[in-house]
């Protein structure tokens, strides 16, 4: 079941030029930079997939710690 979830996350997040967030919304200067650069956009997407995968692999307590660390 866990591997199916990971595959769904990867497939839903992987496009050739798509940041991990909606580039059509009002953006901060950093988000504009990411959306305007194919390489940065792909790197952002890759990082998002890795982060989601890490959350899936962690226990509930580990997820909370990762989320708190990120802030």
C-alpha positions in Angstrom: 0.0 0.0 0.0 2.8 2.4 0.9 4.6 1.9 -2.4 1.3 2.6 -4.3 1.0 5.9 -2.5 4.7 6.8 -3.3 4.1 6.0 -7.0 1.0 8.2 -7.0 2.9 11.1 -5.4 5.7 10.8 -8.0 3.4 10.6 -10.9 1.2 13.5 -9.8 4.2 15.7 -9.2 6.4 14.9 -12.2 5.9 17.1 -15.3 8.6 18.5 -17.5 8.4 22.1 -16.2 6.3 22.4 -13.1 7.1 23.8 -9.7 5.7 22.2 -6.6 3.2 25.1 -6.3 0.7 26.8 -8.6 2.6 29.3 -10.7 -0.7 30.9 -11.7 -1.4 32.4 -8.3 0.0 35.6 -6.8 3.7 34.8 -6.2 6.5 36.0 -4.0 9.7 37.1 -5.8 11.4 33.7 -5.1 8.4 31.8 -6.5 8.4 34.0 -9.6 12.1 33.1 -10.0 11.4 29.4 -9.7 8.4 29.5 -12.1 10.4 31.5 -14.7 13.3 29.1 -14.8 12.9 25.6 -16.1 15.9 24.2 -14.2 14.8 25.8 -10.8 11.3 24.6 -11.4 12.4 21.0 -12.0 14.7 21.1 -8.9 11.8 22.5 -6.8 9.6 19.7 -8.0 12.3 17.0 -7.3 12.7 18.4 -3.8 8.9 18.3 -3.2 8.7 14.6 -4.3 11.6 13.7 -2.0 10.0 15.5 0.9 6.6 13.8 0.3 8.4 10.4 0.1 10.3 11.1 3.4 7.0 11.9 5.1 5.5 8.6 3.8 8.5 6.7 5.1 8.5 8.2 8.6 6.5 7.4 11.6 3.9 9.9 12.8 6.3 11.3 15.4 9.0 11.6 12.8 6.7 13.5 10.4 5.8 16.0 13.1 9.5 16.5 13.8 10.3 17.0 10.1 7.5 19.5 9.6 8.6 21.5 12.7 12.2 21.4 11.6 11.2 22.8 8.2 9.7 25.9 9.7 
